[in-house]
Amino acid sequence: MAGQKRTDIPDETLAGQFDEMKKRHPDAILLFRTGDTYMTYRQDADKASSVLGIELRERPLPDNTTIRTAGFPYHALDTYLPRLVRAGLRVAICEPLEDPKRKKKEADGLDTSGPIKEPIKKENDMPRKKKEKAPQEEPGKTAGVPADGENPKEKKSESTSHSAGQGDAATERKPREPQMVTVNGDKVTHGHAYRSNVNPEDWYFTARINGQQLKPQKMEPADVAAYDKKEIGVPELMQRYYPTKLMPRVPEEAFKYPNGLAGPSGPLTVDKFNVYKETDETRADYGRYKFYAQVGDKKMSAPASRDDLNAYFDRVATPGQLVERNFGERLHLPSHYAQFRLPDGIDPKGVRVAKDRSDGKWKVSADLGEGLGRTSKQEISFDDGYSLFKAKSATREQIAAKYLGGEIAAMMAAPLSVEKSASMKM
């Protein structure tokens, strides 16, 4: 129909365009607008179906083959786009690009049937849908021609034409000044907080580093209030929600294997270290990201914390350091136990590690002395027992601090609270 934009692009056409665009943007999920629907194809359809829980379909093509597709209504973009972004995926929205010749034909009332040009990628990374704003007229005013008789549109056109003739320097846009520069020289821009469209009670902070959009992080209510009052700014929020982005990066040579470690009886080497996602549905940590390490003849895996994952991918911690943090107990490393210390004033002689006669398990307890009493008995792991008795990489005091640190601190604070309360009553 004349004057109407064509959006019913056949699947085989979009499939070819998808393949072409995917070569240029292999790391992005491509959303193609066709009519009232956003469609994804092939491997992108698999990911979208899994993350969004939408139906995955097999559609026939003219060459007797099929193609996997998944789609959702265009008006649901504000709901589904944040889910894709929170899943750590980059998203590119592709819209049909109108042919200028067709646009002229539409204005002339001519037939506009014909092939649609290649979709265009609206944004480079983590795009956002912009709301269209209708032109508004000031109250009490009507459009008209000024007293001098000149049409304002003509004046604007002349001004624009004159500026363009002065050279590229006049139209060159100045780059945005960074809100902060990290110790690595990375430039932080576009740092801001925004309210969630899905849950208005939630606020998120995000920014860009060297033009790369960061995954939004949910803010604590106290930070939202402080940011609103301008008590904290982008540097403080970056430190809180993207700390590893601000840490100095370690040399790339540190990621070459093997990595050295100080073992209980000599040097150890990390021969392999990587990250993977647990796919065994029978495991309690199914779906979580985990570290895998091979140290000598030992092969180990453990769930990775968000901080350690960021430290690895941002290259601010070496594989050796991450092995120490996550597998230090299994490897009986002295550095693992060095972090545990008893509070000042506790006599190490009061620490006891012994087998409990009631159940035959090895447990640790501590006598804190007169006025404080004895702690409970806590079972220790096999690796900690091995480190204490066999490898000699841990002391009784370190084992007590590891298992009883919180209880001891509470017991030491309790008499102070009673004494303070009694003095107030007197």
Buried (B, 14 or more C-beta within 10 A) or exposed (E): EEEEEBBEBEBBBBBEBBEEBBEEBEEBBBBBBBEEBBBBBBEBBBBBBEBBEBEEEEBEEEEEEEBBBBBBEBEBBEEBBBBBBBBEBBBBBBBBEBBEEBEEBBEEEEEBEEEBEBBEBBBEBBBBEEEEEEEEEEEEEEEEEEEEEEEEEEEEEEEEEEEEEEEEEEEEEEEEEBBBEBEBEBBBBBBEBEEEEEEEEBBBBBBBBEEEBBBBBEBEEEBBEBBEEEEBEBBEBBEBBBBBBBBEBBEEEBBEEBBEBEBBEEEBBBBEBEBEEBEEEEEEEEEEBBBBBBBEEEEBBBEBEEEBBBBBEBBBBBBBBBBBBBBBBBBBBBBBBEEBBBEEEBEEEBBBBEEEEEEEEBBBBBBBEEEBEEBEBBEBBEBBBBBBEEBEBBBBBBBBBBBBBEBBEEBBEEEEEEEEEEEEEE
